Amino acid sequence: MDFLINKQNIEEFKYRIIKKFPQLTESDLQHKDGKEEKMLKKIAQKLSMTNNQIRSVISDF
């Protein structure tokens, strides 16, 4: 089941992703409604992962 990032669960998402990747910071996880793609690209880039890889990690949430 895919974990969807939205206004209701962004804090849970931040908690889970920082727990898994402590090198991420709050500024890496800046979220604006409708800009989830941009945030995911930034996360993937910082972690040296592809967008598909980061989506796979998130889907495990």
MARSESE-422974 format. One record per residue (C-alpha): x negated, y negated, z. Coordinates in steps of 0.001 Angstrom, whole numbers, padded with zeros to 6 digits, always signed. Example, Ala and Ser with C-alpha at 12.3 -4.5 7.8 and 13.67 -1.06 7.14 Angstrom:
<recs>
-012300+004500+007800/-013670+001060+007140/
</recs>
This chain:
<recs>
+000000+000000+000000/-001428-003365-000958/-001952-005981+001702/-000448-009202+000385/-001883-012463+001610/+000799-015007+002368/+001686-017748+004798/+003104-015284+007314/+000075-013003+007561/-002936-015197+006757/-004150-015169+010376/-003972-011371+010495/-005863-011225+007187/-008581-013556+008517/-008949-011489+011682/-009271-008214+009762/-011674-009458+007099/-013958-011214+009608/-013968-008079+011748/-015057-006034+008720/-017458-008684+007343/-018773-010830+010226/-020886-012911+007842/-017700-014608+006619/-016796-017922+008206/-013559-019840+008652/-014585-022131+005795/-014872-019085+003504/-011282-018285+004375/-009672-021655+003720/-006200-020865+002422/-003667-022923+000556/-000377-021486-000624/-000697-020275-004184/-004519-020355-004062/-005130-016808-002824/-007043-015922-006012/-009512-018736-005432/-010080-017630-001840/-010586-013994-002884/-013110-015011-005540/-015034-017022-002954/-015040-014071-000543/-016122-011630-003258/-018926-013935-004324/-020231-014376-000771/-020167-010609-000212/-021742-009861-003626/-018695-007835-004592/-016446-007845-007618/-012855-009023-007368/-011723-005411-007763/-013974-004288-004923/-012668-006943-002548/-009078-006088-003524/-009809-002450-002738/-011088-003419+000714/-008022-005572+001333/-005654-002832+000193/-007045-000665+003012/-005741-003212+005529/
</recs>
